[in-house]
Amino acid sequence: MHLYHKGICYDKEENYKIVMFVMIKIMEIETTKLNKVVLYLFNSINKVIMTYNS
């Protein structure tokens, strides 16, 4: 069963698939673009954490 809330999936298997897909795609990216992707992911995760804590 998938449970979505604010774009976050609470199904552990689905999250595992998403994380693995993102990791594979990140490894394929050139270094210059990788910095932008990492910054975007960091900001996205930070935004979710700040929303969760408030």
C-alpha positions as CSV (number, residue, x, y, z in Angstrom):
1,M,0.0,0.0,0.0
2,H,1.3,3.4,-1.0
3,L,0.7,6.3,1.3
4,Y,1.6,9.8,-0.1
5,H,1.7,13.0,1.8
6,K,3.2,16.3,0.5
7,G,5.1,14.3,-2.2
8,I,6.7,11.9,0.3
9,C,6.0,8.2,-0.1
10,Y,5.7,6.3,3.1
11,D,6.1,2.8,1.5
12,K,9.6,1.6,2.3
13,E,10.0,-0.5,-0.8
14,E,8.9,2.3,-3.0
15,N,11.3,4.7,-1.3
16,Y,14.1,2.1,-1.8
17,K,13.4,2.0,-5.5
18,I,13.4,5.8,-5.8
19,V,16.7,6.1,-3.8
20,M,18.4,3.5,-6.0
21,F,17.2,5.2,-9.2
22,V,18.4,8.6,-8.1
23,M,21.8,7.1,-7.0
24,I,22.3,5.5,-10.4
25,K,21.4,8.6,-12.2
26,I,23.7,10.7,-10.1
27,M,26.6,8.4,-10.9
28,E,26.0,8.9,-14.6
29,I,26.1,12.7,-14.4
30,E,29.2,14.8,-15.3
31,T,31.0,16.6,-12.4
32,T,29.8,20.1,-13.3
33,K,26.2,19.1,-13.4
34,L,26.6,16.9,-10.4
35,N,27.2,19.9,-8.1
36,K,23.9,21.4,-9.2
37,V,22.1,18.2,-8.6
38,V,23.6,17.7,-5.2
39,L,22.7,21.2,-4.2
40,Y,19.1,20.8,-5.4
41,L,18.8,17.5,-3.5
42,F,20.3,19.1,-0.3
43,N,17.9,22.0,-0.5
44,S,14.9,19.7,-1.2
45,I,15.7,17.5,1.8
46,N,16.4,20.5,4.0
47,K,13.0,22.0,3.0
48,V,11.2,18.7,3.9
49,I,13.0,18.6,7.3
50,M,12.1,22.2,8.1
51,T,8.5,21.6,7.1
52,Y,8.4,18.4,9.2
53,N,9.9,20.2,12.3
54,S,7.4,23.1,12.2
